[in-house]
Amino acid sequence: MKKELKGAEPELLEAYRNSNSANTWVQFKRVAARKEAVSAQLKHDQAGLCAYCEIKLLPKTHEGEADFRVEHFHPKSDTTIAHNWHLDWQNLLGCCHGGSQKNIVEEADRFGNGDHSCDVPKGNKDLGAIILNPLHLPAFPALFAAERSTGKLKVNVHNCQSATISAAKAAATISELRLDSARLNRFRKTLLDEINRQLTQLIQTGLSVEAARTKLARILLNKDTQQHWPAFFTSVRSYLGSEAEVHLHNIDYAG
């Protein structure tokens, strides 16, 4: 999980909430243009990645469904206080289906066959006091890292201490959202193996390890032509180490 930014609230959401303050998300999204405005802004703000696991959010195709849905960080069903969580812009995140859908055919191995993550295990539970909210993470330092040998996500305890963020809460984030599921670990390991292969090739050309990491950071840790970050951004960042941090500072990375 990485820092997520929040852009301006879509006008259609703001106008609807001001006129229908007690209505639900289901009522709001009945008009496709309203739902699309929110979805587009979330995808833009999050630079194309799931707010939890950082997999790429895929659009709908002729053959299959989109790997995207709007997630309510705080359960929209909560009525313990007089607040409409359904239509609170700060409560909305863009999320993948967490491996729960068979009909995302562009990348068939996304289906977890019970190996679910992100908002699927979270469900309607109020985990705000237990897990981290990606909107409230720091851009620096990175609180999570991935093991190259396994792809397993882990907590960077030192960085949590530096940022005065509970390492236990970071660990609970991984556990509650199942960000270390076998499916996600496999994706991250495949990616890191490929980056390791590229790093080895660069070193074989005569570059030092540091120079090779710097070159890869400049190539990999940038937004593409769609203004999307690379999938599993945090894993790439952690593997490239201090050279990645220098690069991200140089490009004024903010989330």
N, C-alpha and C positions, 0 to 999 in steps of 0.2 A: 504494500500500500504506500502511495506517495501523497504529497500535498496536492490537493485539488483546489482550483480557483473557482470563484463564483462571479459570473458576469452579471450584467443588468438583468433584472427580472423581465421576462417577456411581457410585452404590453397586453397581450390577450389574456394572460394569466392574471395580471394586476387588475385589469378592467373587470374580468369575470368575478374575482374575489370581492372587489368593492361593491359589486351589484348583487352578489349571491354569497354572502359571507358564511352561511351555514351549509352550503352545498358540499358534495363529496367529490373525490377525484373521478369516480365513475361518471358522475353527471358532467363534470368538466370535459372529459375526454370523448364524450359522445359526438362532439364536433371535431372532425379530423384536423382542421386547420389549427385549432387550439392545442391539441395534443402534439402536432408536428412542430409548432413553434417552441414548445417546452423541450421536446426531444432534441431539436436542432441546437438549441442554446446549450443544453447539457453536453451534447457531443462536442460542441465547439469549446466550451469551458474546460472540459476534461481532455481535450486534444485527442479524441478518438479512443480513449481507453476506459475500461471498466474501473469505476471508482474504488473497487475493492481489490480485485486480483490483478488488474492491469492487462488483461487480455484485450485484444483489439475488438472493438464493437463493430459487428458486421451488419451491413444493410440487408434489407429484404431482397431476395433474388426471385427470378421466375421459378426456380426449382425449390426454394426453401424460404423459411422465415428468417427474420432479422435476429441476430443475437444481441438484443438490446431490450431493456424495459426500464421504466421509471421506477426507482426505488425510493421509499420513504424511510429515512434513517430512523426517525422516531415513529413508532407505529401509528398509522393514521386512525386506527380504531380507538386510541387512548382518549378517554373522556374524563380523566381524573381532574383536569383543569379546563377552564373555558378557553380553549384554543383550538382552532381548526388546523390540525396537522396536515390534512388532505391538500390544502392549497397554499401552504407555507413554502415559498420559494427556497428559503434556506434549509428546508427539510428534504428537498428533492435531489437525488443523485441519479446518474446514468449507470446502469448495471447490466452485466451479461446475464444469461439465464442459468449460470452456475452449473452447467453440464446436465441440466434437467430436460432438455428438449432434443428429440430425435431428428426433427425435420430441419435442422440447420445443416444443409448438405454441402455448403462450400468447404467446410472443414468437418467432415463426419466424425473425426475422433474427438470433437468437443463434447459429444454425448458421454456422460459419466456412468450410465447404467447403474445408478445408485450412488456413485461417487460425486457428491454434490458440494458446492461451495457458495460463497458470497451470500446473497439474500435468501437462498433456499434453506439452509439450516437456521438462519436468523429468524425467518418467518415473521410472526407478529410480536416477537419478544421485544421488550424495552431493554436494550443493552447499553443505553447511553452512559450509565455509570460504570460499565464494565469494560467496554471496548473504546477504541479511539475513533473519532470522527475524521475522515480524510480532509474535511474542510478546515480542521483545526490543527493539522500537523505543520511543523516547520518545513520550509524548503531545504534548509540546512540545519543540522546534519541529517543524513538519512538514518531512520530509526530501524530499518530492516535490511537484511542482506540474504543472499541465497548461496548455498553450498554448491560449488560446481560439480562435485562428484555425485550428488544426489538430486540437485535442484530444490532441495528442501529449504523453505523460508524460515529464517530465524531472526531473533531480536538482537540488535546491536546494543548491548547493555550500556557500554561506554557512551555512545551517542545519546541514549535516552537520559542518562545522568547529566550529560552536558546540556541537554535541552530542558532539563527539569521535568521530564515526562516519565511517568511510571513504567518501568520495564515490565512489571507484572501486568499492567493494562495492555501493553503492546503484545505480550505473550497471549493474553486472553483474546485479543483481536484475531490473531492467527488461529487459535483454537475454536472460537465461536463461529467464525466465518469459514472455517476449514480451508484456510489459505495454504495449508501444507497437504492438501489432498493428493493422492497418488497421481491423479490426472494433471493437476497443476505442476507438481514436481516433475513429471515427465516432460511437460512443455518447457519448463525452465531449464532442465538438464540438456535437452536437445539444443536449445538456443545457446547456452553457455559452452557446450561442446563445440559448436560451430565458431563461436567467438575465439575460443581457445585455439582452434585450428588456424584461424586467421592470424592470431597473435604469433603462433609458432612460425608461420610462413614469413611474417615481417621480420622476426628475429633472425631467421635463416638468411635474409637478404643483407644482414649486417647491422640492423638497428638494435640498440639496447632495449632491454625490457621496458624501461621507462619511456623511451621514444616510441616504441611500438604501441604501448598503451595510450600515449598521448594522441597518436595518429588515429587509433580506433575510436577514442572518445570523440574526436572531432568529426569522425564519419558517422558514428552510430548514435550519439546523443544529441541529435538535432531533429527538429520537426521536418516532416516530408513536405511535398508540394501541397498536400491537403491540410497542412498545419497540424499534423498528428505526431505525437511522440511514438517511439518504437514500442512494440509490445513488451511487457515485463521490464519496463524502464528501470525499476529499482534493482532488478537482478543484474542488468547490464552495468548500471552505475556501481554497484558493489564490487563486481568482478574487476572493473577497470580501476578501482581504488582511488588513490590520491590524484592521479592524473585526470580522472573523471571529475573530481571535485574542482580542480583548477579550471577545467574547461567550462563547467556549469557556472562557476563564478564569472568567468570571462564573458559568457553570453547572457549574464544577468538572469539566470534561471530563477523563477519565482514559484514554479509549481506546474 
